[in-house]
Amino acid sequence: MCRCEPPETANKDFETIEELHRRDVAATKAGDYETLMSLMDEQCILFPPDSEPEPGQAYLRRVLASSDSNETQPEILELAQDWEEVRLFGEFAYEQGTVRYAVRDANGAILRETQRLMRLLRRQPDGAWRVLRAMWHAPRRVSEETNEP
């Protein structure tokens, strides 16, 4: 992670952003949409691949509704975020990196995929950081032999 502000002024912010990352991964693995929604700023807008921008919580509600109608959800076996760059700009932070995951589909096959992700975060009045904007590309299948897309 690129720490682009003096450590003495930014350590608390970076620690709080790391906590956001931990909660994001844990909630995603657990399918905990309430926690995922709580990690979004009230003005969050998501930019999913090949779709129009959508308010973050509305997007998650739509995904949740579509997953409720599907009896067999993929089991998340692995999920890792690798934030290659995190920069603070006052009340905002920018981060970009890679998300890697493995899921077991309904047929028992294990699929490994990777996505590039960029997010804009906003510091809340209580000091917590929340996702204000997020964009990512469609998942890319990772070859089992090379572990590369």
N, C-alpha and C positions, 0 to 999 in steps of 0.2 A: 504494500500500500504506500502510495506517495503521500508523505505528510508535508504539505506545502505552506504551513504557517509555523511560527516559532513554537517549539514544544511547550514552553511555559504557559502560553496562552491557549493552545489548541488541544492539549492532552485530554481534558474533560470532554470536549466535543468529540474527539476521535473515539474515546471509550464509549460514549453514548451511542455513536453511530455503529460501533462494533456490536453493542447490545441489540440494536435494531436488526443487524444482520443475523445474529443468533436467533432472535425471536422469529424472524422471517423464515429461516430454514426450518426451525422446529414446527412452526405452524403449517408450513407447506407440507412437510412430511406427514403431519397428523391430519391434514385436511381440515384444519381449524380456520374456517373462513372468517369467523368473528374476530379472531386475533389478527388475521391478515388485514381486515378492514380497519382495525384500530391502529395499524401501522401507517395508514394513509392520512395525509392532510385532508381537511374538509374540502379543499379545492383541488384535490388530486385529479389529474387527467392521465389516462393510459393511452398509449399509441401501439395497439397490438399489430402484428404483421398482417398486411393485406386487409386492413379494416379501418374504419373511420375512428378518430379519437373518441374516447368515451370516459365519462366520469368513473373514477376508480372503483368506488363502492358499487355502482350500478353494474359495472363489468363483472365484478366478483359475484354479485347476486345472480346475474344471467348465467355465469359458468356453473354456479351451484345449482340453479334450477335445472340446467341441462344435465348435470351429473346425477341429480336425484332421479331423473327418468331413465337413466342407464344403470341396470342392475349390477354390472361388473365394472368396477373402476380399476384402473391400473394400480398395482401396488408399488409405491415408491421404495426402492431398495437402497438407493444412494442419492444424495443431493449435496452438492458443494458449490459455494460461491467463491470465486477468486476475484476480488476487487483489486485490479491492477493500478487504479488511480482513484484517489479520493482527495478532493481539494475543497478547502473552506473559503467562502466568500461572505464574511459577515454572518447574516442570518440564513444563508443558503450554503449548500454543499453540492458538488457535482461528483458523481462516481461512475466509473465504467469498468466493466470486467466481463468475466465468463461464468456462466452457470452450467455445471455438468451434472447429469443425473442418469440413473438407471431405473427402469420400471419393468415390472413383470406384467405382460398383457393378459387378456382373458384366456388366451391359449397356452399360457405358461412360458412364452418366449420372453427373454430378457432383451430389452431395447436400451441402448446407450445413446444419449443425445447430448448436444452442447448448444448453447445459445449465447450470443453477445448481448449485453444489457447495458443501458445507460439510464441513470436516474438523476433527477434533481431533487434534493431534500430541502426541507425548511425546518429551522429550529422553532419549536413551539414556546409559548410563554413560560411553561414549566421546565424548559431546558431539554425536553425530549426532541428527537429528530423524527420527522415523518416524511413519507414519500409524497412529493408534490407533482412530479411528472416521471413517467417511465416509458421507455421504448425498447423494443427488442426485435430481433429477426426470427423468422420461422426456425424451429429446431432443425439441427443438422444431425443426421445419423452418424454415429462414430463407429468405425470399423473395429471389430473385436480383435483383429490381428495386430493393428498398429495403435489402437486407442486414439486415432486421429480422425477428423471429419473427412 
